[in-house]
Amino acid sequence: MKSTPSTELHFSGKYAETHAQAYFEKHHDGFWRKRSDWRDKHVAR
């Protein structure tokens, strides 16, 4: 099975795994944040 190569973007270096995890937890903490995050994603479609 082939592994998919990761894409390195010019801004990728400033976001560490811990930053990404904190962002994810922030946007999934509590009902209203989940709802707001869901709405933002669907408006962007």
Secondary structure, DSSP 8 states (H G I E B T S, - for coil): ---------TTGGG--HHHHHHHHHHHTSSHHHHHHHHHHHHHH-
